[in-house]
Amino acid sequence: MKITTSFKAAAAALLIAASGQAKAETVSFADSFPLEHYLSKEGMVFWMNRAEELSGGEIDFRHFPAGQLAKAKGILQKVRDNAVQAGYVGIGYVSDRMPLNGASMIAGMTGESLPGSKAYWKLVKEGALRHEFDENGVVPLFAAVLPAYQLVLAGEPISSTDELKGKKIRSSGTLNLAVEAFEGTPVSLPAPDIYLGIQRGTLDGSLLPPGSVKPYNLQEVIGSTSTNGSFGTFAITAVMNADAFNALSPEQQAALVQAGDETVEHLGTYQDGKVAEALQEFRDLGIAVYEFDDATLASLEPMMASVKAAWVARMEERGLNAAEVVSEFEAAVAAAESN
């Protein structure tokens, strides 16, 4: 009798344990960042860790970093197909599928990362940009923008905008308009390929925020970077297949959403805090860190102002409500900067 009772108790315990385990959901997550990249550590991995904590362990993740499953441009399709349940989507790589989200990257729209990220997340989560995620069958998990992009060159600093004409500059999405505005040649390619492009001379430089130079080891091949340009930015998002998201319990969904809100705050704060630190590292390495002089800024200002008008015109030619999106975005940025 004692053996039978003990066996029943043990069996019951196993059933309870198995029942608890059955509630756990393993979500596959793909991105294109090296694990040492801050957008991996402070963005994607931070979000996954918080989601796991907030769900009480009911959600865990199988992480595929560094383009293991797909390059940056292909991850959205992988998530749409549910080949991977969730992943990073760089808006500049999917402008064909999410054209209006390009408003987040227009020159002069945002400066520091935190207010820009809060504004962008507001429009993605519940505003004028949400429908492009819904139309692609994905649920946005978080969204952020990088600090204002600077001119990173293989060679010496420029002393006038005339020196920019014809330069081959890596950019993508809406950033291409900024390169075209100063009569450069935009070259679209994934960030991990910039190093070889500069090393081989097929690129003269890139538009990048200071924090994105070292993760790709570009400090080894560049000669200069500006500090006071406003060439636009890049928007990053994380998304989940809508069917996979809807299959989760309401509590699990809430954990993912809360983790997203916290990631926007954390990543924006982190990025803004690292700008000055990154620039000092470049100086220590002998890279020329400089401000555009007043004359160059005066020449750049109307060029960058034309980017917004050009973007709106392009979108409205396609029947998209670009002016409304820009207006809503500008209001969201102003509100975030005032708080």
N, C-alpha and C positions, 0 to 999 in steps of 0.2 A: 504493500500500500504506500509506503514511504517513497519507494522508487517511482511508482506510478505518479504520485502527486508531484514529486520533484520533476519528473519528465514533462508533465503537463505545464508546470510553472515555467520551465525552461522554454517549452514550445510557445507559450503565450508571450514570453519576453521576446523571442525571435520574431513572432508575428508583429508585435508592436514596433520593434526596430525596423522590420521590413516595411511596415506601413509608413513610418517616418521617412525612410529613405525614398519611398515612392513619390513623396511630395517634392523632393528635390528636382530641380531642373538644371541641366547642363546646357549652357548657351555657347555655341561656337561664335567666335569673334575674330574678324580678320582686319588687319591694317597694313600699311606699307612702311611704317616707321621702324628703324633700328631700335632695339630695346633701350639703348642708351640715349635716344633722342628725348628731349624733355616733353615733346607732345605725346610720346608713349608713356613715360613715367608719370607726368603730371596731368595728362589728359585721359588717354584710353585706359591705362592701368589703374589710375586713381578712381575713375568711374566704376570699373569692374569691382575693385575692392570695396568701394562704398555700397554698391548694389548688393554685394554678397553679405556685407555686414547688416545693412538695413533689412534684408530679407530673412535675417536670422539663419543664414546658411541654406535657405531653401532654393537659392539660385547660386550656381557656381559657373565658371567659365572655362572653356578650352580656347586658349589664345593662339592665334596664328599671326605673328608679327612679321615685319620686314618683307612683305610681299610674298609670303610662302604660298598663299592660295591664289592671289591675283595681284597685279600691279594696281597702283592707286586708281587708275582710270576704270578698271574692271570690277572693282569691289561692289559698286552699286548693283550691277547686273547679277553678281553672285548672290547678293542678298535678295534681290527681286525673285530669283529662281529658287530661293531657299537652299542653295548649295552650301551657304553659310548663313546662320540665322541673323547675325548682326555684324556691323563693321563700320569702319571709317569711310566717309565720303568727303573728298575735297571738292568744294563747289566749282573751282576753276577747271576741274577735269570732267564735269558733267553738265556743262553749260547748254548742251543740246537737250538734256532732259529736265533741267531746272534753270531755265534762262533768267527768270526774275530774281532768283537768289543771288545773281551777279551784282545786284544793287549793293550788297554788303561789301563789295570790293572796290567800289568806285573811288578814284583819287579824291582826297579831301573829305570823304564822308566820315571817317573815324580817325582818331589819333592814337590814344592809349587803348590798350586791349580791353580793360575791364568795362568801361562804359560802352564801348562798341560791341562787346560780347553780350552784355545784358540786353542791349537794344536788338541785336540780331536774334538772340534766343527768344525774345518776346514775340517777334514777328514770325519766327519759325514754329514756336509752340502753340500760338493762338491767334496769330495775326495774318497779314496779307501774303505771307510766304508759305503758310502751312499746306495749302492745297497742292503745291508741287510735290510734296512728300506723299500726300494721300494718293495722288494720281500715279505715283510710281510704286504703290503698294508697300510703302515702308512707313514706319513710325519714327519720328525724330526722338533721339534719346538725350542729346545735348548739342549745343552749337556755340561756336566762339569765333572771334576774329583775332588775327595776329596784330601786333603793334604796326604802326605805319611803316610801309616798305621804304627802304633806302636803296640808293644806287651803289651796288657792289661791283667793282671793276677789277679786271686782271692788272691794269696799269695804274698810272698816277691819277690823282684827283683832277677833275675838270675845272676849268676856270671860266667857261662860258657854255651856253647851250649849243653853240655852233659845233663844239667838240663831240656832241652826242649824235649828230647826224650820221646815219648809216651804221651806227654801232649795232652789233648783233647781241641783243639782250634777251636772256631767258625770261619768259613771263607766261602767263596762262589766263584764259578767260577774260574778264574785264580788264585785267592788268595790261593786256595787249593794247588797249586803247591809249594808255598812258605812254607806252613806248612809241606808238604811232604819232602821238601828239608832239613829241620832241624829235620826230623824223628818224627814229631808230628803226631797227628791224626786229620785230618780236619773234622769238623762237620758243615754241611750246614743247616742253619735254618735262618728264618727272624730275623732282628735286634731286633724287640720288644720281642723276646723270649730269648734273651741272659740273661736278668736279672734272670729269673727263672732257667735257665741252670746253672748259676754260683751259685745261692742261694742253689740249690738242689745238687750241686756237680757233675752234669752230664757234666759240662764244667769246665776246668781249667782256661779258659780265652778266649780272642778273639783278632783278629787283627782289630784295629779301629784307626781312626784319633782322636786326642784329642777332637775336637769339637763335636764328636758323642757320647761321654760318658755321659754327663749330661742330654741330652734330653731323654735318656732312663733310667735315674736315676741309672746308673751303679756305680756312685760314692758311692752308699750305700753298694755295695757288692764286690768292688775290693780293692786290697791292693797295687798295684803298676802299673806303666806304664813307658815304655821306652820313650825316646825323640829323639834318633838319629838312629833309625832303618829305613830300607827302604824295607818293606815287600810287597810293591805294593800299590794299592789304589782301590777305587771303582768308577765306572762310572755311572752317573745318566743321564737320558734323559727324555724329555717330547715329546710325539708324538701325532699325530692326525690322525684319520681315513682318508685315502686318498680321498675317495669319498666326505666326509664331508668337507675336506679342499678345494677340487676343486669346490664345490658348492658355495663357498664364492666369493665375488667380488674381482677383482685384488687389489683394495685398502684395503680390509679387509685382504687379504692374506699378503700384504706388511706390514700391521700393526703387524701381528703375527710374521713375520720374523724379523722385526726390534726389536720388544720386545725380541725376542730370543737372538739377538746379544747383546743387552744391559744387559740381564740377565746373560749371560756368564761372562761379564766383572764385573758386580756387585757381583755375587755370589763368583767368584774366589777371588776378592779383600777382600770381607767380611771374607771368610774362612781363608785366610792367616793372616788377622789382629787379628783373635780370638785365634790362637794357643797358643801364650804366655799367654794370659789372662786365657785360660782354664787350662793350666798347673799350674799357680799360685793358682787358685781355688783349685786344687787337693792338693797342698802342704798345703794350709790352713786347709783342711779337714783331714790332717794326712796321705794322700796317698803318698807312696814313688814314687817320680818322679826322674828318674835317667837316666844317659847315659850308654850305653854299654861301657865297657872298651876296650882298644886297642886289647887285646887278643881275646875278644869275637867278636869284629868287624872283625878281621882278619879271624876268623873261619866262620863267617856268609857270608863274601864276596863271596867266591867260591860257597857256597850253593845258594845264591841269583842269581849269574851269571848263574847258571845251569838252572834257571827257564825259562829264555828266550829261551834257546836252546830246552828245553823240550816242551815248548808251541809251538814253530815253528814246531818241529818234529810231534807233535800230529795233528796239523792242516794240515800239508802237507800230512800226511797219509790219510787224508780225501779228498785230492785233492784240498786243499785251498791254495791260494797264500800268505801264512803267512809271508814269508821272505820279500816280497814286501811291505806288510802292515807295518811291523815293521820298515823297512827302511824309509818309508814315514812318519811314526809317529815320529821317532827320528829326522828327518829333520825338521818337524813342531815344535817340542818342542825346538830344538836349535834356530830356527828363533824367536819363541815367547820369549825365555829367553834373546835373544840379543836385543830385542826392549824395 
